[in-house]
């Protein structure tokens, strides 16, 4: 027993004591991460191999972000950082508490000197570039994370938006990576209290307390993984076990008589666990969960093995690896914003100039990291002035205020938003081009006006499909859905219902346009009810759909329209069919390995049966097919840096060929139910040519990859008129 927990050398007892004595302490080595020249009494023995482990942690993260398929599990390097931080912080705390020298002021001053200088610089650069390059929505997202990151709550901010780490929307945020700093700082807030208790307790009780904390946090992480995945990833209590594991290693190594058995084998095991995680995990892996044991135990094994173990001495102790480890914090901060901004400026990789290619940006990140570490971070950390910490704190407060203000008024601060505001949107039918049958057609004529940067940027925020509609009231006969909207309420005998996802929502401007026309000439117009919610296809795989079906069955509308982004939910990569087939995740968040073509056929058979039942009830059923969409339609892919690049149309035949199997199954189901196919391509394409910008005004047709802009839906989608006509015919 060692109730006083007397501190000893952090390495392999007497075997390594002389070797460690020859190494400079964290205090003596100006690059040591956890102390400064001002804090010599709190120094712990410097281990170069831990700087090497930092390199092994940061490089996979950087490579994964630059080339996701090269090292698909590289994102787990962040977990290695968590273990390192827990080990180093706990080593310092245990030493200070045991010697009676701990001071909360000193502890947090050390954190400020270590973290704030580089972070403030990166935040300032990101804010400046975001104001210059980002439209209001993206600027707002960045500013919210800036504000949260300045108070070390970026992980909570991202969590509050229910965004997963691998979601496409989060990958556009240049400060997303601050989530890990938030987790670490939240750990630092509570761990000194825990460390004090550990030092005060007898060894057995202290060990038991730490095991309970590690296991409890790990089980919470596993428990929330499938039910609330973002919580498992971002919530600090689901991550504390990894830092507490580092603390447990520090505690065990402090014990008198501790000696690592088979350190070489342990170091090889640790390296193997890290490599397995880096090579075989990917975005589709249920992570963190049990798989987080790979980087966590791998890092712990390497730390326990000690600096003289095989991998540590032969690999982690090499000068180039140690050097990268020393700049790892700055490299982590710099690399992500550079990659994100390059993607924002040049969405299409094929059109990026060489200086915006990932490998060039990584070289730039290395250069900036060296300059930041040696020219700013180390200088500030060693500076003796007592004013340094208040100035750094004031700078972080200023950054938080700027983030808050910009997040509240993004359109005012966004340079591109001000430019986009100068581009007028079509407001009259005189701009509409017609096909040979007199129907609106966006691709009928040669382009009269060229697209401009302002016109392209204006597409980003052009989304107001609910104008003129009334939200459903809580007691509405159309259901208790807060996402329901109604047009011209009161004529329930002449009712049109629309079910679907955001591809149903985007149709609302056309129905409002037809309603306004009918009112002007005194014609009757039906009540139109939309039960549509983004990411929720009108299929059995969605929970709300059964309720929608019950409402349609009860109300028996004259006409019913299904509209959805079918390719998003039917993109199977699996082989075996399932008893309960699933739709693919919205937003293309995964590779949909859990869906097979057999599942698609099962879901579409159920869809056909549902449409048949409604047809038998006397409802005229309509359902949309696939319409051309994709990256070519996104305004970002029409820009090359700050200029408009050549914009080519899409071929309808090529698009339908690409999705030929789904088109055949979907349209077969619609015809099998004796329902009517609604083909949006009739208004969008002419003679196989589908323009991505309007021929009349040079404006993007879609606001993103797949959503029609309100002006286009309003003036061009005459294919929807048959739905209203069916009520009175």
ZAMARGU-4260 file (C-alpha; in steps of 0.2 Angstrom, whole numbers, plus 5000, padded with zeros to 4 digits):
<rodrens>
0) 5000/5000/5000 | 5005/5018/4997 | 4992/5029/5004 | 5002/5045/5001 | 5004/5041/4983
5) 5022/5047/4983 | 5028/5053/4966 | 5041/5043/4957 | 5049/5043/4940 | 5036/5042/4926
10) 5045/5028/4917 | 5051/5011/4920 | 5057/5012/4938 | 5076/5011/4941 | 5079/5002/4924
15) 5075/5019/4915 | 5079/5031/4928 | 5096/5035/4922 | 5090/5036/4904 | 5077/5049/4909
20) 5089/5059/4919 | 5099/5062/4904 | 5083/5069/4895 | 5078/5087/4898 | 5063/5090/4909
25) 5048/5098/4902 | 5054/5114/4910 | 5072/5112/4902 | 5065/5109/4885 | 5056/5124/4879
30) 5046/5114/4867 | 5038/5103/4880 | 5020/5104/4879 | 5014/5105/4897 | 5025/5118/4905
35) 5034/5134/4903 | 5050/5142/4909 | 5040/5151/4922 | 5033/5135/4929 | 5048/5124/4933
40) 5042/5118/4950 | 5028/5109/4941 | 5038/5101/4928 | 5038/5082/4924 | 5051/5072/4916
45) 5051/5075/4897 | 5048/5060/4886 | 5052/5063/4867 | 5042/5048/4862 | 5026/5056/4868
50) 5030/5071/4856 | 5033/5057/4843 | 5016/5050/4848 | 5008/5067/4844 | 5015/5065/4827
55) 5007/5048/4825 | 4991/5056/4831 | 4991/5072/4820 | 4997/5065/4803 | 4983/5053/4801
60) 4970/5066/4805 | 4978/5078/4792 | 4979/5065/4779 | 4961/5059/4782 | 4955/5077/4780
65) 4965/5080/4764 | 4963/5062/4756 | 4949/5053/4765 | 4951/5037/4756 | 4970/5036/4758
70) 4968/5033/4777 | 4950/5031/4780 | 4952/5029/4799 | 4963/5044/4801 | 4950/5053/4811
75) 4954/5042/4826 | 4970/5052/4829 | 4960/5064/4839 | 4957/5050/4851 | 4975/5047/4853
80) 4977/5066/4858 | 4964/5063/4871 | 4974/5050/4879 | 4990/5060/4878 | 4982/5075/4886
85) 4974/5065/4900 | 4991/5057/4904 | 5001/5073/4904 | 4988/5083/4913 | 4986/5069/4926
90) 5005/5067/4929 | 5006/5086/4932 | 4991/5086/4944 | 4996/5071/4954 | 5014/5078/4956
95) 5007/5095/4962 | 4994/5088/4973 | 5006/5076/4981 | 5018/5089/4985 | 5005/5102/4990
100) 5010/5114/4977 | 4994/5114/4966 | 4986/5130/4962 | 4971/5132/4951 | 4977/5149/4946
105) 4994/5142/4940 | 4985/5127/4932 | 4974/5138/4921 | 4987/5151/4918 | 4997/5137/4910
110) 4982/5132/4899 | 4980/5150/4893 | 4998/5152/4889 | 4998/5135/4880 | 4982/5136/4870
115) 4977/5154/4867 | 4991/5161/4856 | 4989/5149/4841 | 4971/5148/4843 | 4968/5167/4843
120) 4978/5168/4827 | 4969/5155/4818 | 4952/5161/4823 | 4956/5179/4817 | 4962/5172/4800
125) 4947/5161/4798 | 4935/5175/4803 | 4943/5187/4790 | 4942/5175/4776 | 4925/5169/4780
130) 4918/5187/4780 | 4927/5189/4763 | 4922/5173/4755 | 4906/5166/4764 | 4888/5169/4760
135) 4877/5173/4775 | 4871/5155/4780 | 4889/5148/4780 | 4896/5163/4788 | 4883/5162/4802
140) 4887/5143/4805 | 4906/5148/4806 | 4902/5162/4818 | 4892/5152/4829 | 4906/5140/4831
145) 4918/5154/4833 | 4908/5161/4847 | 4907/5143/4855 | 4925/5139/4852 | 4930/5155/4861
150) 4922/5149/4877 | 4927/5131/4873 | 4910/5124/4869 | 4912/5121/4851 | 4907/5102/4854
155) 4891/5108/4863 | 4887/5120/4849 | 4889/5107/4835 | 4879/5095/4846 | 4865/5107/4848
160) 4862/5107/4829 | 4862/5088/4829 | 4875/5087/4816 | 4886/5072/4814 | 4905/5073/4812
165) 4904/5065/4795 | 4889/5075/4789 | 4892/5085/4773 | 4885/5101/4781 | 4898/5101/4795
170) 4912/5098/4783 | 4910/5115/4777 | 4913/5123/4793 | 4931/5129/4795 | 4931/5129/4814
175) 4922/5112/4816 | 4939/5104/4822 | 4937/5115/4838 | 4925/5102/4845 | 4940/5092/4851
180) 4947/5107/4861 | 4930/5110/4869 | 4930/5092/4875 | 4948/5094/4882 | 4945/5110/4891
185) 4929/5104/4898 | 4939/5089/4905 | 4952/5101/4912 | 4938/5110/4921 | 4933/5095/4932
190) 4949/5084/4932 | 4959/5094/4945 | 4945/5090/4957 | 4945/5072/4953 | 4964/5072/4954
195) 4964/5079/4971 | 4952/5065/4977 | 4963/5052/4969 | 4979/5058/4978 | 4970/5059/4994
200) 4963/5042/4994 | 4972/5026/4998 | 4979/5017/4982 | 4966/5004/4981 | 4952/5016/4982
205) 4960/5028/4970 | 4962/5015/4958 | 4944/5009/4960 | 4938/5027/4958 | 4947/5029/4941
210) 4941/5012/4935 | 4923/5017/4939 | 4925/5034/4929 | 4933/5026/4914 | 4920/5012/4913
215) 4905/5023/4917 | 4910/5035/4903 | 4914/5021/4891 | 4897/5013/4894 | 4888/5030/4891
220) 4898/5032/4875 | 4892/5014/4869 | 4874/5017/4875 | 4872/5033/4866 | 4881/5028/4850
225) 4866/5021/4840 | 4852/5030/4849 | 4860/5048/4848 | 4876/5046/4838 | 4881/5065/4839
230) 4879/5064/4858 | 4891/5049/4858 | 4903/5059/4847 | 4903/5076/4855 | 4896/5075/4872
235) 4911/5077/4885 | 4905/5063/4897 | 4905/5051/4882 | 4924/5056/4879 | 4931/5058/4896
240) 4935/5040/4898 | 4948/5042/4885 | 4957/5056/4894 | 4954/5047/4911 | 4962/5032/4903
245) 4978/5043/4901 | 4975/5048/4919 | 4975/5030/4924 | 4991/5026/4915 | 4999/5041/4924
250) 4992/5035/4941 | 4999/5017/4939 | 5016/5023/4933 | 5018/5033/4949 | 5016/5019/4960
255) 5032/5013/4969 | 5040/4998/4962 | 5030/4999/4945 | 5039/4991/4931 | 5033/4988/4913
260) 5034/4970/4909 | 5038/4966/4890 | 5039/4984/4885 | 5044/4979/4867 | 5029/4968/4865
265) 5017/4981/4873 | 5024/4995/4861 | 5021/4984/4846 | 5004/4980/4852 | 5000/4998/4854
270) 5006/5003/4837 | 4996/4988/4829 | 4980/4994/4837 | 4983/5012/4830 | 4987/5005/4813
275) 4971/4994/4813 | 4960/5009/4817 | 4969/5020/4805 | 4968/5008/4790 | 4951/4999/4793
280) 4939/5011/4802 | 4930/5023/4791 | 4915/5035/4791 | 4903/5021/4791 | 4910/5013/4806
285) 4899/5014/4822 | 4911/5027/4830 | 4916/5030/4844 | 4908/5016/4853 | 4918/5000/4855
290) 4929/5004/4840 | 4936/5019/4850 | 4946/5006/4860 | 4958/5004/4846 | 4966/5022/4847
295) 4963/5023/4865 | 4971/5007/4871 | 4984/5009/4857 | 4990/5026/4864 | 4989/5019/4882
300) 5000/5004/4877 | 5013/5015/4869 | 5014/5027/4884 | 5015/5013/4897 | 5029/5004/4886
305) 5040/5018/4890 | 5053/5028/4880 | 5065/5013/4878 | 5053/5001/4871 | 5055/4995/4853
310) 5043/5006/4844 | 5045/5021/4855 | 5064/5021/4854 | 5066/5016/4836 | 5052/5026/4828
315) 5044/5038/4840 | 5061/5044/4846 | 5067/5049/4828 | 5070/5068/4826 | 5059/5072/4812
320) 5044/5063/4820 | 5047/5072/4837 | 5048/5089/4827 | 5031/5086/4819 | 5025/5081/4836
325) 5031/5098/4843 | 5021/5108/4830 | 5006/5096/4831 | 4994/5108/4840 | 4997/5122/4827
330) 4996/5109/4813 | 4979/5103/4819 | 4973/5121/4820 | 4979/5126/4803 | 4976/5112/4791
335) 4957/5110/4792 | 4952/5129/4788 | 4964/5129/4773 | 4956/5113/4766 | 4938/5119/4769
340) 4941/5136/4761 | 4949/5128/4746 | 4934/5117/4744 | 4923/5132/4746 | 4932/5142/4733
345) 4934/5128/4721 | 4920/5115/4724 | 4925/5105/4708 | 4942/5097/4711 | 4945/5096/4692
350) 4945/5115/4691 | 4956/5119/4706 | 4973/5128/4703 | 4988/5119/4709 | 4990/5130/4724
355) 4973/5125/4730 | 4977/5106/4729 | 4977/5097/4745 | 4996/5092/4745 | 5000/5111/4742
360) 4989/5116/4756 | 4996/5103/4768 | 5014/5110/4764 | 5007/5128/4768 | 4999/5121/4784
365) 5016/5114/4789 | 5025/5131/4786 | 5012/5141/4795 | 5013/5128/4810 | 5032/5130/4811
370) 5030/5149/4811 | 5016/5149/4823 | 5024/5137/4835 | 5041/5145/4836 | 5037/5163/4832
375) 5021/5165/4842 | 5017/5151/4854 | 5034/5148/4862 | 5038/5166/4863 | 5021/5170/4872
380) 5023/5155/4883 | 5040/5160/4889 | 5037/5178/4891 | 5039/5184/4909 | 5026/5198/4908
385) 5011/5196/4920 | 5001/5205/4907 | 5002/5191/4894 | 4988/5181/4902 | 4975/5195/4904
390) 4979/5201/4886 | 4976/5183/4879 | 4960/5182/4889 | 4954/5199/4883 | 4958/5193/4865
395) 4947/5178/4867 | 4933/5188/4875 | 4934/5199/4859 | 4934/5184/4848 | 4918/5178/4857
400) 4910/5194/4855 | 4914/5195/4836 | 4908/5178/4834 | 4891/5182/4842 | 4889/5198/4833
405) 4893/5190/4816 | 4881/5176/4819 | 4867/5188/4823 | 4870/5198/4807 | 4878/5187/4795
410) 4871/5196/4779 | 4878/5212/4785 | 4896/5206/4787 | 4896/5194/4772 | 4904/5202/4757
415) 4897/5189/4745 | 4879/5191/4752 | 4880/5210/4748 | 4886/5206/4730 | 4872/5193/4728
420) 4859/5206/4734 | 4863/5216/4718 | 4856/5202/4707 | 4837/5203/4704 | 4827/5187/4703
425) 4814/5185/4690 | 4797/5192/4695 | 4787/5191/4679 | 4781/5178/4667 | 4789/5188/4653
430) 4805/5180/4657 | 4798/5163/4655 | 4803/5153/4639 | 4791/5141/4631 | 4793/5125/4622
435) 4785/5120/4605 | 4768/5115/4615 | 4768/5132/4623 | 4773/5125/4640 | 4786/5134/4651
440) 4803/5126/4647 | 4819/5133/4655 | 4831/5125/4642 | 4821/5129/4626 | 4831/5144/4619
445) 4849/5149/4618 | 4856/5159/4633 | 4851/5177/4632 | 4860/5183/4647 | 4876/5176/4654
450) 4878/5170/4672 | 4887/5182/4684 | 4895/5179/4701 | 4881/5189/4709 | 4868/5179/4700
455) 4876/5162/4705 | 4878/5168/4723 | 4860/5173/4725 | 4855/5155/4723 | 4862/5150/4740
460) 4849/5159/4751 | 4834/5158/4738 | 4823/5146/4748 | 4806/5153/4754 | 4793/5139/4749
465) 4781/5143/4762 | 4776/5161/4757 | 4757/5162/4756 | 4754/5146/4766 | 4747/5144/4783
470) 4754/5132/4796 | 4743/5119/4802 | 4735/5122/4819 | 4736/5110/4833 | 4718/5104/4831
475) 4719/5103/4812 | 4710/5088/4804 | 4725/5086/4793 | 4735/5080/4808 | 4746/5085/4823
480) 4761/5089/4812 | 4771/5106/4815 | 4778/5104/4798 | 4761/5104/4789 | 4756/5119/4778
485) 4739/5123/4770 | 4735/5134/4755 | 4717/5141/4753 | 4709/5132/4768 | 4691/5129/4770
490) 4686/5119/4754 | 4689/5101/4761 | 4677/5094/4748 | 4690/5099/4735 | 4706/5094/4743
495) 4723/5091/4736 | 4736/5083/4747 | 4755/5083/4744 | 4766/5070/4754 | 4785/5069/4753
500) 4801/5077/4758 | 4810/5094/4754 | 4806/5089/4736 | 4788/5091/4740 | 4791/5107/4749
505) 4800/5115/4734 | 4784/5114/4724 | 4774/5125/4735 | 4777/5141/4724 | 4769/5134/4709
510) 4752/5130/4718 | 4753/5147/4726 | 4755/5155/4708 | 4740/5145/4702 | 4730/5150/4717
515) 4734/5169/4713 | 4729/5167/4695 | 4713/5158/4699 | 4708/5172/4711 | 4711/5185/4699
520) 4699/5178/4686 | 4686/5172/4699 | 4690/5153/4696 | 4688/5140/4711 | 4703/5133/4718
525) 4705/5118/4730 | 4712/5117/4747 | 4730/5111/4746 | 4739/5103/4761 | 4757/5099/4762
530) 4763/5086/4774 | 4781/5087/4769 | 4797/5086/4779 | 4815/5087/4773 | 4824/5070/4774
535) 4808/5060/4776 | 4802/5051/4760 | 4784/5046/4758 | 4788/5028/4761 | 4785/5015/4775
540) 4803/5016/4781 | 4798/5033/4789 | 4788/5033/4806 | 4777/5048/4802 | 4771/5040/4785
545) 4758/5028/4793 | 4750/5043/4801 | 4750/5052/4784 | 4742/5037/4776 | 4728/5036/4789
550) 4724/5055/4786 | 4723/5052/4767 | 4712/5037/4770 | 4700/5046/4781 | 4699/5063/4771
555) 4699/5055/4753 | 4706/5070/4744 | 4702/5073/4726 | 4720/5072/4721 | 4736/5066/4730
560) 4754/5070/4725 | 4770/5061/4731 | 4786/5070/4728 | 4803/5065/4734 | 4821/5064/4730
565) 4821/5046/4727 | 4839/5043/4723 | 4844/5049/4740 | 4834/5035/4748 | 4837/5021/4735
570) 4855/5019/4733 | 4858/5001/4738 | 4876/4994/4740 | 4871/4979/4751 | 4868/4961/4744
575) 4855/4952/4755 | 4837/4958/4757 | 4830/4961/4774 | 4813/4957/4782 | 4811/4975/4787
580) 4820/4985/4773 | 4827/5002/4777 | 4828/5018/4767 | 4845/5025/4765 | 4850/5039/4776
585) 4845/5057/4771 | 4859/5068/4765 | 4870/5054/4758 | 4877/5052/4775 | 4883/5034/4772
590) 4886/5021/4759 | 4869/5013/4762 | 4877/4995/4764 | 4861/4990/4774 | 4850/4991/4758
595) 4849/4979/4744 | 4840/4980/4727 | 4829/4967/4735 | 4825/4979/4748 | 4821/4993/4735
600) 4809/4981/4726 | 4800/4977/4743 | 4798/4996/4747 | 4792/5000/4730 | 4779/4986/4730
605) 4772/4993/4746 | 4772/5010/4738 | 4763/5003/4723 | 4750/4994/4735 | 4747/5011/4744
610) 4744/5021/4728 | 4732/5007/4722 | 4722/5008/4738 | 4720/5027/4736 | 4716/5025/4718
615) 4702/5013/4723 | 4695/5026/4735 | 4693/5038/4721 | 4708/5049/4724 | 4718/5053/4708
620) 4736/5049/4713 | 4751/5057/4705 | 4769/5053/4709 | 4785/5061/4703 | 4799/5052/4694
625) 4817/5057/4694 | 4823/5073/4687 | 4840/5079/4683 | 4850/5085/4698 | 4867/5083/4705
630) 4883/5093/4708 | 4883/5101/4690 | 4868/5111/4696 | 4876/5118/4712 | 4881/5136/4710
635) 4897/5133/4719 | 4902/5121/4704 | 4899/5135/4692 | 4912/5146/4701 | 4931/5145/4699
640) 4938/5155/4713 | 4930/5172/4711 | 4925/5170/4693 | 4912/5161/4683 | 4919/5146/4673
645) 4911/5137/4658 | 4894/5130/4662 | 4889/5115/4652 | 4871/5108/4652 | 4866/5090/4658
650) 4860/5077/4646 | 4843/5070/4651 | 4847/5053/4643 | 4864/5052/4652 | 4855/5055/4669
655) 4841/5043/4666 | 4854/5030/4661 | 4864/5033/4677 | 4848/5029/4687 | 4840/5017/4674
660) 4837/5003/4687 | 4829/5014/4699 | 4819/5024/4686 | 4812/5007/4679 | 4807/5001/4696
665) 4799/5017/4702 | 4790/5021/4686 | 4784/5003/4685 | 4777/5005/4702 | 4768/5021/4698
670) 4761/5013/4682 | 4756/4997/4691 | 4745/5007/4703 | 4737/5016/4688 | 4743/5032/4695
675) 4750/5047/4685 | 4769/5050/4683 | 4774/5068/4686 | 4790/5071/4676 | 4798/5088/4681
680) 4810/5085/4666 | 4796/5091/4654 | 4799/5109/4660 | 4817/5107/4664 | 4824/5099/4648
685) 4822/5102/4629 | 4828/5089/4616 | 4839/5080/4629 | 4847/5096/4635 | 4845/5101/4653
690) 4852/5118/4657 | 4859/5122/4674 | 4855/5140/4672 | 4840/5149/4665 | 4842/5153/4646
695) 4833/5169/4649 | 4842/5177/4663 | 4858/5166/4667 | 4852/5161/4684 | 4854/5144/4692
700) 4839/5134/4692 | 4843/5125/4708 | 4848/5132/4725 | 4860/5117/4728 | 4862/5100/4721
705) 4844/5095/4720 | 4831/5109/4725 | 4822/5120/4713 | 4823/5138/4717 | 4806/5147/4721
710) 4806/5157/4705 | 4809/5141/4694 | 4795/5131/4703 | 4783/5146/4702 | 4785/5151/4684
715) 4791/5134/4675 | 4783/5119/4684 | 4767/5118/4673 | 4768/5099/4674 | 4760/5102/4692
720) 4745/5110/4684 | 4737/5093/4681 | 4736/5090/4699 | 4725/5105/4702 | 4715/5101/4686
725) 4711/5083/4692 | 4700/5091/4706 | 4688/5098/4694 | 4689/5086/4680
</rodrens>
